[in-house]
């Protein structure tokens, strides 16, 4: 039994696509991972840390979209 994916989410008078929430959740998860990496000094292994943050955002958004918002 699959749960239907909503085509729009109503927030007051604003209609937003579900991908907005997926990208927001992915950015928050990537920010948390980046904070942990910075805390323990592991971000020094990245050539360009902001680019790694962008990559983590894309990765986390894809994983959340795949497992949470899967059709």
KETI-57474 format. One record per residue (C-alpha): residue in one letter; x, y, z; residue number from 1. Coordinates in pm, 1 decimal. Each point is the difference from the previous one (the first is absolute). Example, Ala and Ser with C-alpha at 12.3 -4.5 7.8 and 13.67 -1.06 7.14 Angstrom:
! KETI-57474
+------+----------+----------+----------+------+
: resn :       c1 :       c2 :       c3 : resi :
+------+----------+----------+----------+------+
:    a :   1230.0 :   -450.0 :    780.0 :    1 :
:    s :    137.0 :    344.0 :    -66.0 :    2 :
+------+----------+----------+----------+------+
END
This chain:
! KETI-57474
+------+----------+----------+----------+------+
: resn :       c1 :       c2 :       c3 : resi :
+------+----------+----------+----------+------+
:    x :      0.0 :      0.0 :      0.0 :    1 :
:    x :    155.6 :    327.2 :   -105.8 :    2 :
:    x :    -78.6 :    345.2 :    130.0 :    3 :
:    x :    -94.0 :    248.7 :   -272.0 :    4 :
:    x :    243.3 :    285.8 :    -44.9 :    5 :
:    x :   -175.0 :    337.1 :     20.1 :    6 :
:    x :     28.8 :    213.2 :   -309.4 :    7 :
:    x :    -12.4 :    322.6 :    202.0 :    8 :
:    x :     22.0 :     94.8 :    364.8 :    9 :
:    x :   -217.2 :    286.8 :    114.1 :   10 :
:    x :    158.8 :    235.9 :    250.6 :   11 :
:    x :   -248.4 :    276.5 :     57.6 :   12 :
:    x :    -66.5 :    149.0 :   -343.0 :   13 :
:    x :    328.6 :   -123.8 :   -139.7 :   14 :
:    x :     18.5 :   -327.3 :   -191.8 :   15 :
:    x :    342.1 :   -163.1 :      4.3 :   16 :
:    x :    126.9 :   -310.7 :   -176.5 :   17 :
:    x :    119.3 :   -278.6 :    233.4 :   18 :
:    x :    352.3 :     26.7 :   -140.8 :   19 :
:    x :     40.8 :    331.5 :    187.8 :   20 :
:    x :    -29.7 :   -186.6 :    329.2 :   21 :
:    x :    232.5 :   -276.3 :   -119.9 :   22 :
:    x :    270.3 :    249.8 :    -97.9 :   23 :
:    x :    -43.7 :    190.5 :    326.7 :   24 :
:    x :     32.4 :   -320.1 :    204.0 :   25 :
:    x :    303.8 :   -101.4 :   -207.2 :   26 :
:    x :    166.0 :    336.5 :     62.6 :   27 :
:    x :    -63.6 :    -27.0 :    374.5 :   28 :
:    x :    144.3 :   -352.7 :     10.5 :   29 :
:    x :    303.1 :    109.0 :   -203.0 :   30 :
:    x :     52.1 :    296.8 :    231.9 :   31 :
:    x :     -3.4 :   -233.8 :    301.9 :   32 :
:    x :    251.2 :   -235.8 :   -164.5 :   33 :
:    x :    220.3 :    296.4 :    -93.2 :   34 :
:    x :     -6.5 :    127.2 :    358.9 :   35 :
:    x :    107.6 :   -343.8 :    124.9 :   36 :
:    x :    279.4 :    -16.1 :   -259.9 :   37 :
:    x :    121.4 :    346.6 :     99.7 :   38 :
:    x :    -19.2 :    -85.1 :    369.7 :   39 :
:    x :    230.4 :   -298.6 :    -36.6 :   40 :
:    x :    228.9 :    158.4 :   -259.8 :   41 :
:    x :    -95.2 :   -235.7 :   -280.6 :   42 :
:    x :    -92.0 :    277.3 :   -241.0 :   43 :
:    x :    371.2 :     62.5 :    -60.4 :   44 :
:    x :     -3.5 :   -301.7 :   -233.7 :   45 :
:    x :   -228.9 :    182.7 :   -244.6 :   46 :
:    x :    156.0 :    212.0 :   -271.8 :   47 :
:    x :   -282.6 :    255.0 :     10.8 :   48 :
:    x :   -226.7 :    -36.6 :    307.2 :   49 :
:    x :   -289.9 :    213.5 :   -135.1 :   50 :
:    x :     -9.0 :   -219.9 :   -309.5 :   51 :
:    x :     -6.5 :   -306.4 :    225.6 :   52 :
:    x :   -295.6 :    157.8 :    184.8 :   53 :
:    x :   -180.7 :     40.9 :   -331.4 :   54 :
:    x :     72.0 :   -361.8 :    -88.4 :   55 :
:    x :   -122.4 :   -118.2 :    339.5 :   56 :
:    x :   -317.3 :    203.5 :    -48.8 :   57 :
:    x :    -64.3 :   -170.0 :   -333.3 :   58 :
:    x :     75.9 :   -342.6 :    146.6 :   59 :
:    x :   -218.8 :     46.9 :    306.8 :   60 :
:    x :   -285.0 :    142.7 :   -207.8 :   61 :
:    x :     17.8 :   -296.4 :   -236.8 :   62 :
:    x :     -2.6 :   -248.5 :    289.0 :   63 :
:    x :   -290.1 :    171.7 :    173.9 :   64 :
:    x :   -191.1 :     22.2 :   -325.2 :   65 :
:    x :     67.1 :   -364.3 :    -73.9 :   66 :
:    x :    -92.3 :   -144.7 :    337.2 :   67 :
:    x :   -252.2 :    247.7 :    141.4 :   68 :
:    x :   -180.7 :    136.3 :   -306.5 :   69 :
:    x :     22.6 :   -316.6 :   -211.3 :   70 :
:    x :   -305.2 :    -50.2 :   -223.6 :   71 :
+------+----------+----------+----------+------+
END
